[in-house]
Amino acid sequence: MKTLTVRLPEALAAEIDAESRQRNISKSDVVRERLEGGSRARRRSSAPLGQIADLIGAAKSLPADLSSRKKHYLDLLSTAPSAPVLAST
């Protein structure tokens, strides 16, 4: 395993020290877990498709060629009469 030296603000160093004592693990393990957790979160957010995967195919009554003919359908929407506006009471 490689060694890396970093300088931390006092508050963060104290937080890591307290967590390592509380969990009875080394400070290196605490830092390693935090770094690995952060990289996992970045990987998840860099894959937006995974965030909406459960929605794919959830919309009903849409044309099958919507993605390839989006301009055509947008043109249809722009020429369609507007929906009536309901008056608020």
C-alpha positions as CSV (number, residue, x, y, z in Angstrom):
1,M,0.0,0.0,0.0
2,K,1.3,3.5,-0.8
3,T,1.8,6.2,1.8
4,L,0.4,9.7,1.4
5,T,1.0,12.6,3.7
6,V,-1.6,15.4,3.9
7,R,-2.1,18.4,6.0
8,L,-5.6,18.7,7.7
9,P,-7.3,21.5,9.5
10,E,-7.2,21.0,13.3
11,A,-11.0,20.4,13.4
12,L,-11.0,17.7,10.8
13,A,-7.9,16.0,12.3
14,A,-9.7,16.0,15.7
15,E,-12.8,14.6,14.2
16,I,-10.9,11.8,12.6
17,D,-9.0,11.1,15.8
18,A,-12.2,11.0,17.8
19,E,-13.8,8.6,15.3
20,S,-10.8,6.3,15.3
21,R,-10.8,6.1,19.1
22,Q,-14.6,5.6,19.3
23,R,-14.5,2.8,16.6
24,N,-11.2,1.4,17.8
25,I,-9.6,1.5,14.4
26,S,-6.6,3.4,13.0
27,K,-6.9,7.0,11.8
28,S,-5.6,5.7,8.4
29,D,-8.6,3.3,8.2
30,V,-11.0,6.2,9.0
31,V,-9.5,8.4,6.3
32,R,-9.4,5.5,3.8
33,E,-13.1,4.8,4.4
34,R,-14.0,8.4,4.0
35,L,-12.0,8.7,0.7
36,E,-13.5,5.5,-0.7
37,G,-17.0,6.6,0.3
38,G,-16.5,9.9,-1.4
39,S,-15.3,8.4,-4.6
40,R,-18.3,6.0,-4.7
41,A,-20.7,9.0,-4.3
42,R,-19.0,10.7,-7.2
43,R,-19.2,7.6,-9.3
44,R,-22.9,7.3,-8.6
45,S,-23.6,11.0,-9.4
46,S,-21.5,10.7,-12.6
47,A,-23.9,8.0,-13.8
48,P,-27.2,9.8,-14.0
49,L,-28.8,7.0,-16.0
50,G,-28.5,4.8,-12.9
51,Q,-30.5,7.4,-10.9
52,I,-33.5,7.2,-13.2
53,A,-33.2,3.6,-14.3
54,D,-36.4,2.7,-12.5
55,L,-38.3,5.3,-14.5
56,I,-37.3,4.0,-17.9
57,G,-40.3,2.6,-19.6
58,A,-42.6,3.9,-16.9
59,A,-44.5,6.4,-19.1
60,K,-47.4,5.0,-21.0
61,S,-49.0,6.1,-24.2
62,L,-45.9,7.7,-25.7
63,P,-44.9,7.1,-29.3
64,A,-42.3,4.4,-29.7
65,D,-40.1,6.6,-32.0
66,L,-40.1,9.6,-29.6
67,S,-36.4,9.7,-29.2
68,S,-35.6,9.5,-32.9
69,R,-38.4,11.9,-34.0
70,K,-38.4,14.4,-31.1
71,K,-38.3,17.5,-33.5
72,H,-41.4,16.2,-35.2
73,Y,-43.3,15.8,-32.0
74,L,-42.1,19.1,-30.6
75,D,-43.4,20.8,-33.8
76,L,-46.8,19.1,-33.3
77,L,-46.9,20.4,-29.7
78,S,-46.1,24.0,-30.8
79,T,-48.9,23.9,-33.4
80,A,-51.5,22.2,-31.1
81,P,-54.2,24.4,-29.5
82,S,-53.4,25.4,-26.0
83,A,-55.2,23.6,-23.1
84,P,-57.9,25.6,-21.5
85,V,-56.8,27.5,-18.4
86,L,-59.0,26.9,-15.3
87,A,-60.0,30.0,-13.5
88,S,-59.1,30.1,-9.8
89,T,-61.7,31.0,-7.3
